[in-house]
Amino acid sequence: MEYFLLLIGFTLLIFSGRLLIKSSVSVARRLNLSSFVIGLTIVAIGTSAPELLVSLTGAVKGYTDVAVYNVVGSNISNVLLVLAIAAMILPIPVKTRTVWFDGSIMLLFSLMVWLFVLDLRFSAREGILIFFLLVLYILASLYRSQRESGHVERTAVGPISERAGRQAAVFGDVRASAPGMKIRAAVLGVIAASGGLALGAHLLVDNAVIVARQFGLSERIISVSLIAVGTSIPELTTSVIAAFRKETDISIGNIIGSNIFNIGLVLGITAMVKPMAVNPLILSFDIFWFAGVAILLIVIVNLPPKSILSRWKGLSMLSVYLIYLYFILN
């Protein structure tokens, strides 16, 4: 039964996240918000909702390994699995300047988490600080977009704004979504999606812990592998669809933006709601991979041929991910 409930939890997270974005975008359109602002806020938060609800649920229920390692595993799988598969389907053009700047921001956020957990705790003050830095990063992205395009409607500058474009491929065009839902239906959709996310997170966390214990696995292992990959399904789906549609230029921004939001939004809010004790293993193993994927992404993008994430680079990243799974399972 727990396997069935686990599947139901995953399904609820995926479809509730999709409904939340469509309904929220409809409400935002009725309020005459711009596409850029919608992508920067509603779409970004909506795609991070599965990780946020899973981490919050884990923290509140006392499964702190689930709360922390959901983000750790998700960030690792986003780069080494999701981006790797997209690159293997079709080589990805890369804007080196964007990767250097925003990849460095992702690395900075990762190193800050490393610093915060040195005392094996993630406190409310640390959550507030990293969430505040996320807000600054969002404002900086807005400023960069305005400076480069002259208005906030441009949706192809920077990783967060790129999220609006790539989400349109899966969740429906931002501009076209509003007329499709009346305001009452959209509000009810937001409420239903929020409930679905909460229920899905509850089912996923509880039953994933049960399955882990049946196989003699720890919460850490199940969180950094099964749960992390499950909550990365929206990123995997959109990146693969983008690759097949030859919209590969959005894949790098998708992953970097997702990882930054996972740290600043998910870990930040979770720590503010429920300060967390951290598994000591994070300092001897996991944190090196957590920060290392940001460094690896910057390095591998600058290997020949530059300005493109080729199939062999994607295969190399996938191989590193398999090595990572081997180490955590043994």
LOKOL-397522 format. One record per residue (C-alpha): residue in one letter; x, y, z. Coordinates in nm, 2 decimals. Layout:
<sites>
residuo / u / v / w
A / X / Y / Z
...
</sites>
This chain:
<sites>
residuo / u / v / w
M / 0.00 / 0.00 / 0.00
E / 0.28 / 0.24 / 0.08
Y / 0.42 / 0.21 / -0.27
F / 0.08 / 0.31 / -0.41
L / 0.05 / 0.60 / -0.17
L / 0.41 / 0.70 / -0.26
L / 0.31 / 0.71 / -0.63
I / 0.00 / 0.91 / -0.54
G / 0.22 / 1.16 / -0.36
F / 0.45 / 1.20 / -0.66
T / 0.15 / 1.24 / -0.89
L / -0.02 / 1.50 / -0.67
L / 0.30 / 1.70 / -0.65
I / 0.34 / 1.71 / -1.02
F / -0.01 / 1.79 / -1.12
S / -0.08 / 2.02 / -0.83
G / 0.23 / 2.22 / -0.92
R / 0.11 / 2.25 / -1.28
L / -0.23 / 2.36 / -1.17
L / -0.09 / 2.61 / -0.92
I / 0.12 / 2.78 / -1.20
K / -0.17 / 2.79 / -1.45
S / -0.42 / 2.92 / -1.19
S / -0.18 / 3.17 / -1.04
V / -0.07 / 3.31 / -1.38
S / -0.44 / 3.36 / -1.46
V / -0.50 / 3.55 / -1.14
A / -0.18 / 3.76 / -1.21
R / -0.30 / 3.83 / -1.56
R / -0.63 / 3.96 / -1.43
L / -0.42 / 4.19 / -1.21
N / -0.23 / 4.31 / -1.52
L / 0.11 / 4.19 / -1.40
S / 0.38 / 4.17 / -1.67
S / 0.51 / 3.84 / -1.82
F / 0.85 / 3.91 / -1.67
V / 0.72 / 3.96 / -1.32
I / 0.50 / 3.65 / -1.35
G / 0.79 / 3.44 / -1.45
L / 1.02 / 3.59 / -1.19
T / 0.78 / 3.53 / -0.90
I / 0.48 / 3.30 / -0.96
V / 0.64 / 3.06 / -1.21
A / 0.96 / 3.04 / -1.01
I / 0.79 / 2.98 / -0.68
G / 0.54 / 2.74 / -0.84
T / 0.81 / 2.52 / -0.98
S / 0.99 / 2.52 / -0.64
A / 0.66 / 2.43 / -0.46
P / 0.72 / 2.05 / -0.46
E / 1.06 / 2.09 / -0.29
L / 0.92 / 2.35 / -0.06
L / 0.62 / 2.15 / 0.06
V / 0.83 / 1.83 / 0.09
S / 1.10 / 2.00 / 0.30
L / 0.85 / 2.18 / 0.52
T / 0.65 / 1.86 / 0.57
G / 0.97 / 1.68 / 0.66
A / 1.09 / 1.94 / 0.90
V / 0.75 / 1.97 / 1.08
K / 0.72 / 1.60 / 1.11
G / 1.07 / 1.57 / 1.26
Y / 1.23 / 1.41 / 0.95
T / 1.51 / 1.67 / 0.93
D / 1.71 / 1.46 / 0.69
V / 1.42 / 1.47 / 0.44
A / 1.40 / 1.85 / 0.48
V / 1.77 / 1.91 / 0.41
Y / 1.86 / 1.63 / 0.17
N / 1.56 / 1.69 / -0.05
V / 1.73 / 2.02 / -0.15
V / 2.08 / 1.87 / -0.16
G / 1.98 / 1.58 / -0.38
S / 1.76 / 1.80 / -0.60
N / 2.04 / 2.05 / -0.68
I / 2.28 / 1.76 / -0.75
S / 2.03 / 1.58 / -0.98
N / 1.93 / 1.90 / -1.15
V / 2.28 / 1.94 / -1.29
L / 2.42 / 1.59 / -1.32
L / 2.09 / 1.42 / -1.43
V / 1.84 / 1.67 / -1.57
L / 2.09 / 1.89 / -1.76
A / 2.30 / 1.59 / -1.87
I / 1.99 / 1.42 / -2.03
A / 1.89 / 1.74 / -2.20
A / 2.25 / 1.79 / -2.34
M / 2.26 / 1.42 / -2.46
I / 1.93 / 1.47 / -2.65
L / 2.06 / 1.79 / -2.82
P / 2.37 / 1.99 / -2.75
I / 2.29 / 2.31 / -2.56
P / 2.42 / 2.66 / -2.66
V / 2.56 / 2.84 / -2.36
K / 2.59 / 3.21 / -2.28
T / 2.93 / 3.20 / -2.10
R / 2.88 / 3.53 / -1.93
T / 2.54 / 3.42 / -1.78
V / 2.70 / 3.09 / -1.66
W / 2.99 / 3.27 / -1.50
F / 2.77 / 3.53 / -1.32
D / 2.47 / 3.32 / -1.22
G / 2.67 / 3.00 / -1.17
S / 2.89 / 3.20 / -0.93
I / 2.57 / 3.31 / -0.75
M / 2.47 / 2.94 / -0.72
L / 2.81 / 2.85 / -0.59
L / 2.80 / 3.14 / -0.34
F / 2.46 / 3.02 / -0.21
S / 2.60 / 2.66 / -0.18
L / 2.91 / 2.78 / 0.01
M / 2.68 / 2.98 / 0.25
V / 2.49 / 2.67 / 0.33
W / 2.82 / 2.49 / 0.39
L / 2.91 / 2.77 / 0.64
F / 2.57 / 2.76 / 0.81
V / 2.58 / 2.39 / 0.87
L / 2.93 / 2.38 / 1.03
D / 2.76 / 2.37 / 1.37
L / 2.52 / 2.09 / 1.24
R / 2.22 / 2.33 / 1.26
F / 2.03 / 2.55 / 1.01
S / 1.89 / 2.82 / 1.22
A / 1.60 / 3.06 / 1.17
R / 1.84 / 3.36 / 1.14
E / 2.04 / 3.18 / 0.87
G / 1.71 / 3.10 / 0.69
I / 1.62 / 3.47 / 0.70
L / 1.96 / 3.57 / 0.57
I / 1.97 / 3.34 / 0.28
F / 1.60 / 3.42 / 0.19
F / 1.69 / 3.80 / 0.20
L / 1.99 / 3.73 / -0.04
L / 1.75 / 3.55 / -0.28
V / 1.53 / 3.86 / -0.28
L / 1.83 / 4.08 / -0.36
Y / 1.92 / 3.84 / -0.64
I / 1.57 / 3.87 / -0.78
L / 1.59 / 4.25 / -0.77
A / 1.94 / 4.23 / -0.94
S / 1.79 / 4.01 / -1.21
L / 1.51 / 4.27 / -1.27
Y / 1.77 / 4.54 / -1.29
R / 1.98 / 4.34 / -1.54
S / 1.68 / 4.28 / -1.75
Q / 1.58 / 4.64 / -1.75
R / 1.93 / 4.75 / -1.84
E / 1.97 / 4.51 / -2.13
S / 1.62 / 4.52 / -2.27
G / 1.48 / 4.86 / -2.16
H / 1.16 / 4.72 / -2.02
V / 1.05 / 4.43 / -1.80
E / 0.87 / 4.24 / -2.07
R / 1.18 / 4.07 / -2.20
T / 1.18 / 3.70 / -2.09
A / 1.51 / 3.57 / -2.21
V / 1.76 / 3.74 / -1.99
G / 1.90 / 3.56 / -1.68
P / 1.81 / 3.23 / -1.54
I / 1.50 / 3.33 / -1.34
S / 1.34 / 3.51 / -1.63
E / 1.42 / 3.22 / -1.86
R / 1.21 / 3.00 / -1.63
A / 0.90 / 3.19 / -1.77
G / 0.99 / 3.10 / -2.12
R / 1.06 / 2.73 / -2.06
Q / 0.76 / 2.69 / -1.84
A / 0.54 / 2.83 / -2.12
A / 0.64 / 2.52 / -2.32
V / 0.48 / 2.29 / -2.06
F / 0.24 / 2.48 / -1.85
G / 0.09 / 2.70 / -2.13
D / 0.19 / 3.04 / -2.26
V / 0.18 / 3.31 / -1.99
R / 0.00 / 3.55 / -2.22
A / -0.26 / 3.30 / -2.33
S / -0.34 / 3.15 / -2.00
A / -0.55 / 3.43 / -1.85
P / -0.84 / 3.42 / -2.09
G / -0.87 / 3.05 / -2.04
M / -0.98 / 3.07 / -1.67
K / -1.23 / 3.30 / -1.51
I / -1.11 / 3.47 / -1.19
R / -1.33 / 3.25 / -0.97
A / -1.21 / 2.93 / -1.13
A / -0.85 / 3.05 / -1.11
V / -0.88 / 3.13 / -0.74
L / -1.04 / 2.79 / -0.67
G / -0.75 / 2.63 / -0.88
V / -0.49 / 2.80 / -0.65
I / -0.67 / 2.67 / -0.34
A / -0.71 / 2.32 / -0.49
A / -0.35 / 2.31 / -0.60
S / -0.22 / 2.42 / -0.26
G / -0.42 / 2.15 / -0.10
G / -0.29 / 1.90 / -0.35
L / 0.07 / 2.00 / -0.29
A / 0.02 / 1.97 / 0.09
L / -0.14 / 1.63 / 0.06
G / 0.11 / 1.51 / -0.20
A / 0.40 / 1.62 / 0.02
H / 0.24 / 1.44 / 0.32
L / 0.20 / 1.11 / 0.13
L / 0.54 / 1.13 / -0.03
V / 0.74 / 1.20 / 0.29
D / 0.56 / 0.95 / 0.52
N / 0.56 / 0.67 / 0.27
A / 0.91 / 0.73 / 0.15
V / 1.03 / 0.70 / 0.51
I / 0.84 / 0.37 / 0.54
V / 0.99 / 0.23 / 0.22
A / 1.34 / 0.34 / 0.33
R / 1.31 / 0.16 / 0.66
Q / 1.17 / -0.16 / 0.49
F / 1.49 / -0.18 / 0.28
G / 1.72 / -0.08 / 0.56
L / 1.79 / 0.26 / 0.40
S / 1.83 / 0.59 / 0.60
E / 1.61 / 0.90 / 0.55
R / 1.92 / 1.06 / 0.41
I / 1.96 / 0.81 / 0.13
I / 1.59 / 0.80 / 0.03
S / 1.58 / 1.18 / 0.04
V / 1.89 / 1.25 / -0.16
S / 1.79 / 0.99 / -0.43
L / 1.42 / 0.90 / -0.47
I / 1.26 / 1.21 / -0.32
A / 1.51 / 1.45 / -0.48
V / 1.46 / 1.30 / -0.82
G / 1.09 / 1.30 / -0.77
T / 1.07 / 1.67 / -0.69
S / 1.30 / 1.74 / -0.98
I / 1.05 / 1.59 / -1.23
P / 0.92 / 1.94 / -1.33
E / 1.27 / 2.05 / -1.42
L / 1.34 / 1.72 / -1.60
T / 1.02 / 1.73 / -1.80
T / 1.06 / 2.09 / -1.91
S / 1.43 / 2.05 / -2.00
V / 1.36 / 1.74 / -2.20
I / 1.07 / 1.90 / -2.38
A / 1.28 / 2.21 / -2.45
A / 1.56 / 1.98 / -2.59
F / 1.32 / 1.80 / -2.83
R / 1.17 / 2.13 / -2.94
K / 1.52 / 2.26 / -2.99
E / 1.47 / 2.54 / -2.73
T / 1.79 / 2.43 / -2.56
D / 1.91 / 2.78 / -2.48
I / 1.67 / 2.79 / -2.19
S / 1.80 / 2.47 / -2.02
I / 2.10 / 2.62 / -1.84
G / 1.90 / 2.91 / -1.70
N / 1.63 / 2.66 / -1.59
I / 1.88 / 2.46 / -1.38
I / 2.07 / 2.75 / -1.23
G / 1.75 / 2.93 / -1.14
S / 1.60 / 2.62 / -0.99
N / 1.91 / 2.55 / -0.78
I / 1.93 / 2.91 / -0.65
F / 1.56 / 2.90 / -0.56
N / 1.59 / 2.56 / -0.39
I / 1.85 / 2.71 / -0.16
G / 1.71 / 3.06 / -0.10
L / 1.34 / 2.98 / -0.10
V / 1.31 / 2.62 / 0.01
L / 1.59 / 2.60 / 0.27
G / 1.53 / 2.96 / 0.37
I / 1.16 / 2.93 / 0.44
T / 1.19 / 2.58 / 0.60
A / 1.46 / 2.70 / 0.84
M / 1.25 / 3.01 / 0.93
V / 0.95 / 2.78 / 1.01
K / 1.14 / 2.50 / 1.18
P / 1.51 / 2.53 / 1.26
M / 1.68 / 2.20 / 1.16
A / 1.95 / 1.98 / 1.31
V / 2.17 / 1.85 / 1.03
N / 2.31 / 1.50 / 0.98
P / 2.69 / 1.50 / 1.05
L / 2.75 / 1.31 / 0.72
I / 2.67 / 1.63 / 0.54
L / 3.01 / 1.77 / 0.64
S / 3.21 / 1.46 / 0.55
F / 3.05 / 1.38 / 0.21
D / 2.73 / 1.55 / 0.09
I / 2.84 / 1.92 / 0.11
F / 3.13 / 1.85 / -0.12
W / 2.90 / 1.73 / -0.39
F / 2.65 / 2.00 / -0.32
A / 2.90 / 2.28 / -0.38
G / 3.10 / 2.08 / -0.63
V / 2.82 / 2.06 / -0.89
A / 2.82 / 2.44 / -0.92
I / 3.20 / 2.43 / -0.98
L / 3.17 / 2.14 / -1.22
L / 2.90 / 2.32 / -1.42
I / 3.12 / 2.63 / -1.46
V / 3.43 / 2.42 / -1.55
I / 3.26 / 2.19 / -1.80
V / 3.09 / 2.47 / -1.98
N / 3.43 / 2.63 / -2.04
L / 3.59 / 2.31 / -2.18
P / 3.63 / 2.28 / -2.55
P / 3.41 / 2.33 / -2.74
K / 3.32 / 2.64 / -2.55
S / 2.98 / 2.80 / -2.56
I / 2.81 / 2.47 / -2.60
L / 2.72 / 2.18 / -2.37
S / 2.79 / 1.89 / -2.60
R / 2.67 / 1.53 / -2.58
W / 3.00 / 1.41 / -2.45
K / 2.98 / 1.67 / -2.17
G / 2.63 / 1.55 / -2.09
L / 2.74 / 1.19 / -2.08
S / 3.03 / 1.29 / -1.86
M / 2.80 / 1.46 / -1.61
L / 2.56 / 1.16 / -1.61
S / 2.86 / 0.93 / -1.54
V / 2.95 / 1.15 / -1.24
Y / 2.59 / 1.12 / -1.12
L / 2.60 / 0.74 / -1.14
I / 2.93 / 0.75 / -0.94
Y / 2.75 / 0.97 / -0.68
L / 2.47 / 0.73 / -0.65
Y / 2.71 / 0.44 / -0.61
F / 2.88 / 0.62 / -0.32
I / 2.56 / 0.70 / -0.13
L / 2.42 / 0.35 / -0.17
N / 2.74 / 0.18 / -0.06
</sites>
